[in-house]
Amino acid sequence: MADLGASKTVIGSDLVGSLIRNLHPDIQHKVYRCACNVQFRFGNQATLGSNEALVVSLSDQLHLKIAVIPDPLHFFFRMLF
């Protein structure tokens, strides 16, 4: 689902392996994890934190940092009800 107001890239922890497997082999070995301390706030004032991120080195000057959130489906179902 696209969020046009989003300012950061985020992925659920359950999808990290699939993301890495589907990257081009030349890019796969350039992925590493780093510490990340980000709180995501949603429209109903719910928050979800990230403690780690994936960094995908696309070139020498372009690195994509993706915050990893734990168990996103559980969170979103809880947020709806």
C-alpha positions as CSV (number, residue, x, y, z in Angstrom):
1,M,0.0,0.0,0.0
2,A,1.5,3.4,-1.0
3,D,1.6,6.2,1.5
4,L,2.1,9.4,-0.3
5,G,2.8,11.3,2.9
6,A,5.6,8.9,3.9
7,S,9.0,10.4,4.5
8,K,10.9,7.1,5.2
9,T,11.2,3.7,3.5
10,V,9.9,0.8,5.7
11,I,9.6,-3.0,5.4
12,G,8.1,-5.6,7.7
13,S,10.6,-8.0,9.2
14,D,8.8,-11.0,7.6
15,L,9.6,-9.6,4.1
16,V,13.4,-8.9,4.5
17,G,14.5,-12.3,3.3
18,S,12.3,-12.1,0.2
19,L,13.5,-8.6,-0.6
20,I,17.1,-9.6,-0.5
21,R,16.5,-12.8,-2.5
22,N,14.8,-10.7,-5.2
23,L,17.6,-8.2,-5.6
24,H,20.1,-8.5,-8.4
25,P,23.0,-10.7,-7.4
26,D,25.4,-7.8,-7.8
27,I,23.4,-5.8,-5.2
28,Q,22.7,-8.7,-2.8
29,H,26.2,-8.8,-1.4
30,K,26.1,-5.0,-0.8
31,V,23.2,-5.2,1.7
32,Y,24.0,-4.7,5.4
33,R,22.1,-4.0,8.6
34,C,22.6,-1.1,10.9
35,A,21.1,0.4,14.0
36,C,18.0,2.6,13.5
37,N,15.9,4.4,16.0
38,V,12.8,5.6,14.3
39,Q,9.2,5.9,15.5
40,F,6.5,5.8,12.8
41,R,3.3,7.6,13.7
42,F,0.0,6.7,12.1
43,G,-3.3,8.7,11.7
44,N,-4.9,7.3,14.8
45,Q,-1.9,8.3,16.9
46,A,-0.6,4.8,17.1
47,T,3.2,4.4,16.9
48,L,5.5,1.6,15.8
49,G,9.3,1.6,16.4
50,S,12.2,0.3,14.4
51,N,15.5,-0.6,15.9
52,E,17.3,-1.8,12.8
53,A,17.5,-0.9,9.1
54,L,18.8,-2.5,5.9
55,V,21.1,-0.4,3.8
56,V,21.2,-1.3,0.1
57,S,24.2,0.1,-1.6
58,L,22.9,0.8,-5.1
59,S,26.1,2.7,-6.2
60,D,29.1,4.4,-4.5
61,Q,27.0,7.5,-3.9
62,L,23.5,6.0,-3.5
63,H,22.5,4.0,-0.4
64,L,18.9,3.2,0.3
65,K,18.1,2.9,4.1
66,I,15.0,0.8,4.8
67,A,13.7,0.7,8.4
68,V,12.7,-2.8,9.5
69,I,9.5,-3.0,11.7
70,P,8.7,-6.1,13.7
71,D,5.5,-8.1,12.9
72,P,3.6,-5.4,10.9
73,L,0.5,-7.5,10.3
74,H,-0.2,-7.9,14.0
75,F,0.3,-4.2,14.6
76,F,-2.0,-3.1,11.7
77,F,-4.8,-5.5,12.8
78,R,-4.5,-4.2,16.4
79,M,-4.5,-0.7,15.1
80,L,-7.8,-1.2,13.2
81,F,-9.8,-2.5,16.1
